[in-house]
Every structure is written in structure tokens, then in C-alpha cells.
Amino acid sequence: DKLTSNDKEVLSRDSPLEFEEIAKLGEEERVYSSVKFPLKDEAGETCALCGISTDITEKKNAVSALAKLNADLERRVE
């Protein structure tokens, strides 16, 4: 539903937008940085919705792990 909602927002604004989206691949959830944009025909009418997505799951996991380690270190210093 969220992916469809993002698509509709791009079409209603008629401009490119960037989203962080979660999608299930089998049993696993993956996180994507997505840029979506309307594709125009020669007459300037929207004829399709296009997007480019980059899987950032590992990056998000690494940032979370570093934040947790940092919080643990700060507690030990106090």
C-alpha cells in the first residue's frame, strides 16, 4: 500500500520525488532508496511512472549497529 501511495503522490505532484521504501523479497524485508518520476510523451502528457531504486539495507543495518555501539560506549564513559 505504501509503495502505491508513493506512486500516486509522484503522479499527483507531477514531479520527481525521493522515498525510502521497504519491500518484501520472499520472507526478507529490504530497504530501498527510490527516486520516482513521471515519464512524459511528446505532447507533454504523463504516459508512465518510472523509478530507480537502490538497495540500502546493509547500509541501514550498519548505521543502526554503529549507533548502538556508540550509545553503549557513551553509557560506559558516564
ChimeraX commands (.cxc) that place a marker at each C-alpha (Angstrom):
marker #1 position 0.00,0.00,0.00 radius 0.5
marker #1 position 2.83,2.41,0.86 radius 0.5
marker #1 position 4.54,1.81,-2.49 radius 0.5
marker #1 position 1.29,2.53,-4.33 radius 0.5
marker #1 position 0.76,5.63,-2.20 radius 0.5
marker #1 position 4.23,6.90,-3.17 radius 0.5
marker #1 position 3.47,6.28,-6.85 radius 0.5
marker #1 position 0.21,8.23,-6.58 radius 0.5
marker #1 position 1.99,11.12,-4.87 radius 0.5
marker #1 position 4.51,11.39,-7.72 radius 0.5
marker #1 position 1.70,11.42,-10.27 radius 0.5
marker #1 position -0.40,13.95,-8.35 radius 0.5
marker #1 position 2.56,16.33,-7.89 radius 0.5
marker #1 position 3.71,15.68,-11.46 radius 0.5
marker #1 position 7.34,15.87,-10.35 radius 0.5
marker #1 position 10.20,13.60,-9.26 radius 0.5
marker #1 position 10.27,12.55,-5.60 radius 0.5
marker #1 position 12.65,10.52,-3.45 radius 0.5
marker #1 position 11.46,7.92,-0.95 radius 0.5
marker #1 position 12.86,5.37,1.44 radius 0.5
marker #1 position 10.77,2.26,0.80 radius 0.5
marker #1 position 10.55,-1.19,2.36 radius 0.5
marker #1 position 9.70,-4.18,0.17 radius 0.5
marker #1 position 9.49,-7.88,0.93 radius 0.5
marker #1 position 11.60,-10.24,-1.16 radius 0.5
marker #1 position 10.42,-13.69,-0.21 radius 0.5
marker #1 position 10.49,-13.73,3.58 radius 0.5
marker #1 position 13.04,-10.90,3.87 radius 0.5
marker #1 position 12.35,-7.16,4.06 radius 0.5
marker #1 position 14.74,-4.93,2.12 radius 0.5
marker #1 position 15.11,-1.14,2.34 radius 0.5
marker #1 position 15.44,0.90,-0.85 radius 0.5
marker #1 position 16.25,4.50,-1.64 radius 0.5
marker #1 position 13.93,5.20,-4.58 radius 0.5
marker #1 position 13.60,8.11,-6.98 radius 0.5
marker #1 position 10.32,8.07,-8.90 radius 0.5
marker #1 position 9.29,10.39,-11.71 radius 0.5
marker #1 position 6.55,10.79,-14.31 radius 0.5
marker #1 position 7.52,9.95,-17.90 radius 0.5
marker #1 position 6.10,12.35,-20.48 radius 0.5
marker #1 position 5.21,11.72,-24.12 radius 0.5
marker #1 position 5.88,14.14,-26.99 radius 0.5
marker #1 position 2.74,16.09,-26.10 radius 0.5
marker #1 position 3.93,16.58,-22.53 radius 0.5
marker #1 position 1.33,14.20,-21.09 radius 0.5
marker #1 position 2.28,11.68,-18.43 radius 0.5
marker #1 position 2.34,8.23,-20.02 radius 0.5
marker #1 position 4.15,6.20,-17.36 radius 0.5
marker #1 position 5.73,6.25,-13.95 radius 0.5
marker #1 position 9.45,5.46,-13.79 radius 0.5
marker #1 position 11.71,4.76,-10.87 radius 0.5
marker #1 position 15.23,3.92,-9.87 radius 0.5
marker #1 position 15.79,2.08,-6.60 radius 0.5
marker #1 position 18.99,1.27,-4.73 radius 0.5
marker #1 position 19.06,-1.41,-2.04 radius 0.5
marker #1 position 20.36,0.30,1.13 radius 0.5
marker #1 position 19.51,-2.49,3.58 radius 0.5
marker #1 position 23.12,-3.25,4.53 radius 0.5
marker #1 position 23.91,0.44,4.96 radius 0.5
marker #1 position 20.87,0.93,7.23 radius 0.5
marker #1 position 21.87,-2.12,9.29 radius 0.5
marker #1 position 25.45,-0.85,9.64 radius 0.5
marker #1 position 24.31,2.62,10.72 radius 0.5
marker #1 position 21.99,1.08,13.32 radius 0.5
marker #1 position 24.76,-1.16,14.64 radius 0.5
marker #1 position 27.17,1.79,14.90 radius 0.5
marker #1 position 24.57,3.90,16.71 radius 0.5
marker #1 position 24.01,1.07,19.19 radius 0.5
marker #1 position 27.76,0.66,19.77 radius 0.5
marker #1 position 28.14,4.41,20.24 radius 0.5
marker #1 position 25.30,4.50,22.78 radius 0.5
marker #1 position 26.87,1.56,24.66 radius 0.5
marker #1 position 30.25,3.32,24.75 radius 0.5
marker #1 position 28.70,6.57,25.98 radius 0.5
marker #1 position 26.94,4.71,28.83 radius 0.5
marker #1 position 30.26,3.14,29.88 radius 0.5
marker #1 position 32.00,6.52,29.95 radius 0.5
marker #1 position 29.33,8.04,32.21 radius 0.5
marker link #1:1,2 radius 0.2
marker link #1:2,3 radius 0.2
marker link #1:3,4 radius 0.2
marker link #1:4,5 radius 0.2
marker link #1:5,6 radius 0.2
marker link #1:6,7 radius 0.2
marker link #1:7,8 radius 0.2
marker link #1:8,9 radius 0.2
marker link #1:9,10 radius 0.2
marker link #1:10,11 radius 0.2
marker link #1:11,12 radius 0.2
marker link #1:12,13 radius 0.2
marker link #1:13,14 radius 0.2
marker link #1:14,15 radius 0.2
marker link #1:15,16 radius 0.2
marker link #1:16,17 radius 0.2
marker link #1:17,18 radius 0.2
marker link #1:18,19 radius 0.2
marker link #1:19,20 radius 0.2
marker link #1:20,21 radius 0.2
marker link #1:21,22 radius 0.2
marker link #1:22,23 radius 0.2
marker link #1:23,24 radius 0.2
marker link #1:24,25 radius 0.2
marker link #1:25,26 radius 0.2
marker link #1:26,27 radius 0.2
marker link #1:27,28 radius 0.2
marker link #1:28,29 radius 0.2
marker link #1:29,30 radius 0.2
marker link #1:30,31 radius 0.2
marker link #1:31,32 radius 0.2
marker link #1:32,33 radius 0.2
marker link #1:33,34 radius 0.2
marker link #1:34,35 radius 0.2
marker link #1:35,36 radius 0.2
marker link #1:36,37 radius 0.2
marker link #1:37,38 radius 0.2
marker link #1:38,39 radius 0.2
marker link #1:39,40 radius 0.2
marker link #1:40,41 radius 0.2
marker link #1:41,42 radius 0.2
marker link #1:42,43 radius 0.2
marker link #1:43,44 radius 0.2
marker link #1:44,45 radius 0.2
marker link #1:45,46 radius 0.2
marker link #1:46,47 radius 0.2
marker link #1:47,48 radius 0.2
marker link #1:48,49 radius 0.2
marker link #1:49,50 radius 0.2
marker link #1:50,51 radius 0.2
marker link #1:51,52 radius 0.2
marker link #1:52,53 radius 0.2
marker link #1:53,54 radius 0.2
marker link #1:54,55 radius 0.2
marker link #1:55,56 radius 0.2
marker link #1:56,57 radius 0.2
marker link #1:57,58 radius 0.2
marker link #1:58,59 radius 0.2
marker link #1:59,60 radius 0.2
marker link #1:60,61 radius 0.2
marker link #1:61,62 radius 0.2
marker link #1:62,63 radius 0.2
marker link #1:63,64 radius 0.2
marker link #1:64,65 radius 0.2
marker link #1:65,66 radius 0.2
marker link #1:66,67 radius 0.2
marker link #1:67,68 radius 0.2
marker link #1:68,69 radius 0.2
marker link #1:69,70 radius 0.2
marker link #1:70,71 radius 0.2
marker link #1:71,72 radius 0.2
marker link #1:72,73 radius 0.2
marker link #1:73,74 radius 0.2
marker link #1:74,75 radius 0.2
marker link #1:75,76 radius 0.2
marker link #1:76,77 radius 0.2
marker link #1:77,78 radius 0.2
view
